[in-house]
């Protein structure tokens, strides 16, 4: 689809499974393989380096690598490896994550997250795209030089207006997560444009994270959605985003049927493709599809990958 880059969120039980799933996604025609990162889960950059030798064209995206536990120059060490093995194919997505994820796990104070992200992005862009950095900020210091600039694109996560403004100002892509499409159109896109205007630059693309599955079993889809994304309304930043988007039930930590209907694209193959084709109308330049996998439906992932591949080839 010319107006939409098609990517998929990769999940598996271990690193070997992640590599195999990336290979499968490329064979289906998917354009970008995205991986989340948190706690002691497999490191996306290590998995992408392994997958580089098994693939030829699929791009790799991190959505996201948390900024607080890792200095930006430590992240650059892994990024340059992936870029050397798969030149120009890495989209390095970073973000502050959330207090409930960072402080209990790492014991790192979650302070001024957007200020921290702003400095982090400046460092990454300088060293990866210009080949050197000499930065002294309020939160971070970085001085280093590479042999040459890389082809890595630096992106960032966003959930609420201020985050999308930072992306518009400093990132090469804004990565959303479980945001209803009208919220992206009405809140994210204007904020990205405001940030870009402040920086005097062209607005970067919006990567829309969308839970999706080719399945007409509504009850099974709802059960799977609650299993896979049901905890988000219980996370403070997400809860507030959902409330701002018109779902007051999120205040009580509930993922209601109404929210699932707004978030999850499901149905027959034709219905799913038709709804995904509408994403550019909401301002999305890219799709980051998260397969929702109903229990007792082992073919759901393959059906969904097939539709995503077909959409990418349109």
C-alpha positions as CSV (number, residue, x, y, z in Angstrom):
1,X,0.0,0.0,0.0
2,X,1.8,3.1,-1.2
3,X,0.4,5.4,1.5
4,X,1.2,3.0,4.4
5,X,4.3,1.2,5.6
6,X,3.3,-2.1,7.1
7,X,5.1,-3.4,10.2
8,X,4.3,-6.1,12.8
9,X,5.1,-6.5,16.5
10,X,7.2,-9.7,16.9
11,X,6.7,-11.9,19.9
12,X,8.0,-15.4,20.7
13,X,9.1,-17.5,23.7
14,X,12.9,-17.0,23.2
15,X,15.5,-15.3,21.0
16,X,15.6,-18.2,18.5
17,X,11.8,-17.9,18.1
18,X,12.0,-14.2,17.7
19,X,14.5,-14.6,14.8
20,X,12.3,-17.2,13.2
21,X,9.2,-15.0,13.5
22,X,11.1,-12.1,11.8
23,X,12.0,-14.4,9.0
24,X,8.4,-15.5,8.7
25,X,7.3,-11.9,8.6
26,X,9.7,-11.0,5.8
27,X,8.5,-14.0,3.8
28,X,4.9,-12.8,4.2
29,X,5.9,-9.5,2.7
30,X,5.8,-7.4,5.9
31,X,8.1,-4.4,5.7
32,X,9.1,-3.8,9.3
33,X,9.6,-6.1,12.3
34,X,9.1,-4.3,15.6
35,X,10.2,-5.6,19.1
36,X,9.4,-4.3,22.5
37,X,12.0,-4.2,25.3
38,X,11.7,-4.3,29.0
39,X,13.0,-5.8,32.2
40,X,15.2,-8.8,31.2
41,X,13.4,-9.7,28.0
42,X,15.7,-10.5,25.0
43,X,17.5,-7.4,23.8
44,X,16.0,-6.2,20.4
45,X,19.4,-5.1,19.0
46,X,20.9,-8.5,19.7
47,X,17.9,-10.3,18.1
48,X,18.1,-7.9,15.1
49,X,21.8,-8.6,14.6
50,X,21.0,-12.3,14.5
51,X,18.1,-11.8,12.2
52,X,20.2,-9.7,9.8
53,X,21.9,-12.8,8.6
54,X,18.7,-14.6,7.9
55,X,16.9,-11.7,6.1
56,X,17.5,-9.4,3.2
57,X,15.1,-6.5,3.2
58,X,12.8,-6.3,6.3
59,X,13.5,-3.3,8.5
60,X,14.0,-3.6,12.3
61,X,12.3,-1.4,14.8
62,X,12.5,-1.1,18.6
63,X,9.3,0.0,20.2
64,X,10.7,1.0,22.5
65,X,14.0,0.7,24.3
66,X,13.6,2.5,27.7
67,X,16.0,5.4,28.1
68,X,16.5,5.5,31.9
69,X,18.3,2.1,32.3
70,X,20.8,2.6,29.4
71,X,23.1,5.5,28.6
72,X,22.6,6.6,25.0
73,X,26.2,5.8,24.1
74,X,25.7,2.3,25.4
75,X,22.7,2.0,23.1
76,X,24.8,3.3,20.2
77,X,27.2,0.3,20.7
78,X,24.4,-2.1,19.8
79,X,22.9,0.1,17.1
80,X,26.1,0.3,15.1
81,X,26.4,-3.5,15.1
82,X,22.9,-3.8,13.5
83,X,23.6,-1.1,11.1
84,X,26.9,-2.7,9.9
85,X,25.1,-6.0,9.4
86,X,21.9,-4.6,7.9
87,X,22.8,-1.1,6.6
88,X,20.0,1.4,6.8
89,X,17.5,-1.1,8.1
90,X,17.4,-0.1,11.8
91,X,14.7,2.2,13.3
92,X,15.9,2.9,16.8
93,X,12.8,3.7,18.8
94,X,13.4,4.9,22.4
95,X,11.2,6.3,25.2
96,X,11.1,6.9,28.9
97,X,8.7,4.0,29.6
98,X,6.7,4.4,32.9
99,X,7.4,5.0,36.6
100,X,5.8,1.7,37.5
101,X,8.2,-0.1,35.1
102,X,11.4,1.7,35.8
103,X,11.6,2.4,39.6
104,X,10.6,-1.0,41.0
105,X,12.7,-2.9,38.4
106,X,15.8,-0.8,38.2
107,X,15.7,1.4,41.3
108,X,16.3,4.4,39.0
109,X,14.3,7.6,39.9
110,X,11.8,8.3,37.1
111,X,12.3,12.1,37.1
112,X,11.5,14.6,34.3
113,X,11.0,11.9,31.7
114,X,10.4,14.2,28.7
115,X,13.5,16.4,29.6
116,X,15.5,13.1,29.8
117,X,14.1,12.0,26.4
118,X,14.8,15.3,24.8
119,X,18.5,15.1,25.7
120,X,18.6,11.4,24.8
121,X,17.3,12.1,21.3
122,X,19.8,14.9,20.7
123,X,22.7,12.6,21.7
124,X,21.5,9.7,19.5
125,X,20.9,11.8,16.5
126,X,24.2,13.6,16.7
127,X,26.4,10.5,17.1
128,X,24.4,8.2,14.8
129,X,23.7,10.7,12.0
130,X,26.7,13.1,12.2
131,X,29.2,10.6,13.5
132,X,30.2,12.5,16.7
133,X,28.7,14.1,19.8
134,X,29.8,16.6,22.4
135,X,26.9,17.2,24.7
136,X,26.5,18.4,28.2
137,X,22.9,18.7,29.4
138,X,20.9,18.8,32.7
139,X,20.4,15.0,32.7
140,X,23.0,13.5,30.4
141,X,26.6,14.0,29.2
142,X,28.0,12.4,26.0
143,X,31.3,12.8,24.2
144,X,32.2,10.3,21.5
145,X,33.0,9.8,17.8
146,X,32.2,7.0,15.3
147,X,34.3,6.1,12.4
148,X,31.5,7.3,10.2
149,X,27.8,8.2,10.4
150,X,25.3,5.4,10.3
151,X,22.0,4.9,8.5
152,X,20.0,4.4,11.7
153,X,16.7,6.3,12.0
154,X,16.0,7.6,15.6
155,X,12.4,7.5,16.7
156,X,10.6,7.9,20.0
157,X,7.4,6.8,21.7
158,X,4.6,9.2,22.7
159,X,1.3,8.8,24.5
160,X,0.1,12.3,25.3
161,X,0.4,15.8,23.6
162,X,3.7,16.8,25.1
163,X,5.4,13.6,24.1
164,X,4.1,13.9,20.5
165,X,5.4,17.5,20.5
166,X,8.9,16.2,21.4
167,X,8.7,13.7,18.6
168,X,7.7,16.4,16.2
169,X,10.7,18.5,17.3
170,X,13.4,15.9,17.6
171,X,12.5,12.4,16.3
172,X,12.3,10.8,12.9
173,X,9.1,9.0,13.8
174,X,6.5,9.1,16.6
175,X,5.5,5.7,17.8
176,X,2.1,5.4,19.4
177,X,0.8,2.5,21.6
178,X,-2.8,1.4,22.1
179,X,-4.1,4.8,21.2
180,X,-7.6,4.9,19.6
181,X,-7.4,6.2,16.0
182,X,-9.5,9.3,16.5
183,X,-7.2,10.2,19.4
184,X,-4.2,10.0,17.0
185,X,-6.0,12.2,14.4
186,X,-7.3,14.8,16.9
187,X,-4.4,14.9,19.5
188,X,-1.3,13.3,18.2
189,X,-1.1,14.7,14.7
190,X,-1.6,18.3,15.8
191,X,1.0,18.0,18.5
192,X,3.5,16.5,16.1
193,X,3.0,19.4,13.8
194,X,3.4,21.9,16.6
195,X,6.7,20.3,17.6
196,X,7.9,20.3,14.0
197,X,6.9,23.9,13.5
198,X,8.8,24.9,16.6
199,X,12.0,23.2,15.2
200,X,11.4,24.5,11.6
201,X,11.3,21.0,10.2
202,X,8.9,18.7,8.3
203,X,6.7,16.7,10.6
204,X,8.0,13.1,11.1
205,X,5.7,10.2,10.4
206,X,3.3,8.8,12.9
207,X,3.7,5.0,13.5
208,X,0.3,3.8,14.6
209,X,0.3,0.8,16.9
210,X,-2.9,-1.2,16.1
211,X,-4.0,-4.5,17.7
212,X,-5.2,-6.7,14.8
213,X,-6.4,-10.2,14.0
214,X,-8.1,-12.0,11.2
215,X,-10.9,-13.6,13.2
216,X,-14.7,-13.4,13.2
217,X,-15.1,-14.9,16.6
218,X,-15.9,-11.7,18.6
219,X,-15.9,-13.4,22.0
220,X,-12.5,-15.0,21.4
221,X,-11.1,-11.8,20.2
222,X,-12.3,-9.9,23.3
223,X,-10.9,-12.5,25.6
224,X,-7.5,-12.4,23.8
225,X,-7.4,-8.6,23.8
226,X,-8.0,-8.6,27.6
227,X,-5.2,-11.1,28.0
228,X,-2.7,-9.2,25.9
229,X,-3.6,-5.6,26.4
230,X,-6.0,-5.6,29.4
231,X,-3.4,-4.2,31.8
232,X,-2.9,-0.9,30.0
233,X,-5.8,0.9,31.6
234,X,-4.2,0.1,35.0
235,X,-1.0,2.0,34.1
236,X,-1.4,5.7,35.1
237,X,-0.2,7.3,31.8
238,X,-2.3,5.0,29.7
239,X,-5.3,5.3,31.9
240,X,-5.2,9.1,31.5
241,X,-4.8,8.8,27.7
242,X,-7.8,6.6,27.5
243,X,-9.9,9.0,29.6
244,X,-8.8,11.9,27.4
245,X,-9.8,9.8,24.4
246,X,-13.4,9.5,25.7
247,X,-13.3,6.3,27.8
248,X,-13.9,7.3,31.5
249,X,-14.1,3.6,32.5
250,X,-10.3,3.5,32.2
251,X,-10.2,5.4,35.5
252,X,-11.2,2.1,37.1
253,X,-8.5,0.1,35.2
254,X,-11.1,-1.5,32.9
255,X,-10.6,-2.5,29.3
256,X,-14.3,-2.4,28.3
257,X,-15.9,-4.0,25.3
258,X,-16.3,-0.4,23.9
259,X,-12.5,0.2,24.3
260,X,-11.7,-3.1,22.6
261,X,-14.0,-2.2,19.7
262,X,-12.1,1.1,19.3
263,X,-8.7,-0.4,19.6
264,X,-8.8,-3.9,17.9
265,X,-9.3,-4.3,14.2
266,X,-10.7,-7.8,13.6
267,X,-13.0,-9.7,11.2
268,X,-12.6,-11.4,7.9
269,X,-9.5,-10.9,5.8
270,X,-11.4,-8.5,3.6
271,X,-12.8,-6.6,6.6
272,X,-9.4,-6.2,8.2
273,X,-7.7,-5.0,5.0
274,X,-10.5,-2.5,4.4
275,X,-10.2,-1.0,7.9
276,X,-6.4,-0.9,7.8
277,X,-6.6,1.0,4.5
278,X,-8.3,3.8,6.4
279,X,-5.3,4.4,8.7
280,X,-3.8,7.3,6.5
281,X,-7.1,9.1,7.0
282,X,-6.2,9.3,10.7
283,X,-2.8,10.6,10.0
284,X,-0.8,7.4,10.2
285,X,2.1,6.9,7.8
286,X,2.9,3.5,9.2
287,X,1.1,0.6,10.8
288,X,2.6,-1.3,13.7
289,X,0.3,-4.2,13.9
290,X,0.1,-6.2,17.1
291,X,-1.4,-9.7,16.4
292,X,-4.1,-10.5,18.9
293,X,-4.1,-14.3,19.2
294,X,-7.3,-16.0,20.4
295,X,-7.0,-19.2,22.4
296,X,-7.5,-22.4,20.5
297,X,-6.9,-20.7,17.1
298,X,-3.4,-21.7,16.1
299,X,-3.7,-20.3,12.6
300,X,-4.6,-16.8,13.7
301,X,-1.1,-15.4,13.5
302,X,-0.5,-16.9,10.0
303,X,-3.8,-15.5,8.7
304,X,-3.0,-12.1,10.1
305,X,0.5,-12.1,8.7
306,X,-0.9,-13.1,5.3
307,X,-3.2,-10.1,5.3
308,X,-0.5,-7.7,6.4
309,X,1.8,-9.0,3.6
310,X,-0.9,-8.5,1.1
311,X,-1.6,-5.0,2.3
312,X,2.1,-4.1,2.0
313,X,2.2,-5.3,-1.6
314,X,-0.8,-3.2,-2.7
